């Protein structure tokens, strides 16, 4: 694989993965879409003779059977024998600024690093893919204009990022998708009790990097979502209004539309309209699915 542009902000990761491959047959690079796992994997392979790259568990298992050392990329651990997991997170501020200015220069515009560039990196969670996509717009927009656009609607400018998150989202089960949608309202870190739902579903979202553990919390586990993931989920799972949630719970409890209407002193048509909105927002088709959704995330 050929590389374009400087390798920015991953020197320590590269060295750590190469060291791990000295003793382990498999290192899996885990993390959210756009974190640069594939780029890091290919850099590792280029600097380590005999190391092969796999982008899923089946490919990694096949390469391991052939006796190769493997660096794999995945949202979460593959669970294969001898695996060492290496999480890949967003770049720090200095690396994000350097990456943006480097890629802007490659697009034909010299950028002076300033507060707007740092804010772009922070707004984009330090994700290398998102930063590189944003930097391409430097050929026609100033950093301040790019920042304004990503604050207004990041996916209008960065459709490639949306596609990556969409791909990972489709790998979630329906129950995981709905819990992720509910957690997207949390702009700051949250704990297990605040998250609600089942521990199994929360663990699945952590394993698939839709929810990230917050490090350095010895007293109580806390979690967070990247802003890019929250924005994506807000589009896919617009929140239910209090009235919609009330009606959804009553229907899940077995009440008919007419019984719900009588209790709330509204028309049956009003109840039906609310239920149509609920089904559209949650992507459900039946009353039974509604009950299952409430059971999974309540």
JOURVEN-V950518 format. One record per backbone hydrogen bond with DSSP energy under -0.5 kcal/mol. NH is the residue of the N-H (numbers start at 1). CO is the residue of the C=O. E is the energy in kcal/mol with one decimal. If there is no record, write none. Layout:
{{NH/CO/E} {NH/CO/E}}
This chain:
{{8/6/-0.8} {14/10/-2.8} {15/11/-2.2} {16/12/-2.3} {17/13/-2.6} {18/14/-2.2} {19/15/-2.1} {20/16/-2.2} {21/17/-2.2} {22/19/-1.3} {23/20/-1.6} {24/20/-2.5} {26/82/-0.9} {27/70/-2.3} {28/84/-2.6} {29/27/-0.6} {29/72/-3.7} {30/28/-0.7} {30/86/-1.5} {31/74/-0.6} {31/75/-0.5} {35/32/-1.6} {40/36/-2.1} {41/37/-2.6} {42/38/-2.4} {43/39/-1.9} {44/40/-2.4} {45/41/-2.4} {46/42/-2.1} {47/43/-1.4} {48/44/-0.8} {48/45/-0.6} {51/48/-2.0} {52/69/-2.8} {54/71/-1.7} {60/56/-2.1} {61/57/-2.7} {62/58/-2.1} {63/59/-2.1} {64/60/-2.5} {65/61/-2.0} {66/62/-1.1} {67/64/-1.5} {68/63/-1.8} {69/50/-0.8} {70/25/-2.9} {71/52/-2.7} {72/27/-2.6} {72/70/-0.5} {73/54/-1.8} {74/29/-2.2} {83/80/-1.6} {84/26/-2.1} {86/28/-3.0} {88/30/-3.4} {89/87/-0.5} {91/126/-3.0} {96/92/-2.6} {97/93/-2.5} {98/94/-2.2} {99/95/-2.7} {100/96/-2.3} {101/97/-2.5} {102/98/-2.5} {103/99/-2.5} {104/100/-2.6} {105/101/-2.1} {106/102/-1.8} {107/103/-1.3} {108/105/-1.3} {109/104/-2.2} {111/109/-0.5} {113/111/-0.6} {118/114/-1.9} {119/115/-2.2} {120/116/-2.0} {121/117/-2.0} {122/118/-2.1} {123/119/-2.8} {124/120/-1.9} {125/122/-1.7} {126/121/-2.6} {127/124/-2.2} {129/34/-2.0} {131/127/-2.4} {132/128/-2.8} {133/129/-2.4} {134/130/-2.4} {135/131/-2.4} {136/132/-1.2} {137/133/-0.5} {137/134/-1.4} {138/135/-1.8} {139/136/-1.0} {140/137/-1.9} {141/137/-2.4} {146/142/-2.6} {147/143/-2.7} {148/144/-2.0} {149/145/-2.1} {150/146/-2.6} {151/147/-1.9} {152/148/-1.7} {153/149/-3.1} {154/150/-0.7} {156/153/-1.1} {157/153/-0.8} {157/154/-0.6} {158/154/-2.0} {161/158/-0.8} {162/158/-1.5} {163/159/-2.3} {164/160/-1.6} {165/161/-2.3} {166/162/-2.7} {167/163/-2.2} {168/164/-1.9} {169/165/-2.6} {170/166/-2.0} {171/167/-0.5} {171/168/-0.9} {172/169/-1.7} {177/173/-2.7} {178/174/-2.2} {179/175/-2.1} {180/176/-2.6} {181/177/-2.2} {182/178/-1.9} {183/179/-2.3} {184/180/-1.1} {185/182/-1.0} {186/183/-2.0} {187/185/-0.8} {190/223/-2.5} {192/221/-0.6} {195/191/-2.2} {196/192/-1.7} {198/296/-0.8} {202/198/-2.0} {203/199/-2.6} {204/200/-1.9} {205/201/-2.0} {206/202/-1.9} {207/203/-2.7} {208/204/-1.5} {209/206/-1.6} {210/205/-2.3} {211/205/-1.6} {212/224/-3.0} {214/222/-2.8} {215/213/-0.6} {218/216/-0.5} {223/190/-3.1} {224/212/-2.2} {230/226/-2.5} {231/227/-2.6} {232/228/-1.9} {233/229/-2.7} {234/230/-2.4} {235/231/-1.1} {235/232/-0.6} {236/232/-1.5} {237/233/-3.0} {245/241/-2.6} {246/242/-2.3} {247/243/-2.5} {248/244/-2.4} {249/245/-2.3} {250/246/-1.9} {251/247/-2.5} {252/248/-2.4} {253/249/-1.4} {254/251/-1.8} {255/250/-1.9} {260/256/-2.5} {261/257/-2.5} {262/258/-2.1} {263/259/-2.1} {264/260/-2.1} {265/261/-0.9} {266/261/-2.1} {271/267/-1.7} {272/268/-2.7} {273/269/-2.3} {274/270/-2.3} {275/271/-2.4} {276/272/-2.1} {277/273/-1.8} {278/274/-2.3} {279/275/-2.7} {280/276/-2.0} {281/277/-2.5} {282/278/-2.3} {283/279/-1.2} {284/279/-1.7} {290/286/-1.4} {291/287/-1.9} {292/288/-1.9} {293/289/-2.4} {294/290/-2.2} {295/291/-2.0} {296/292/-1.6} {297/293/-1.6} {298/294/-2.1}}
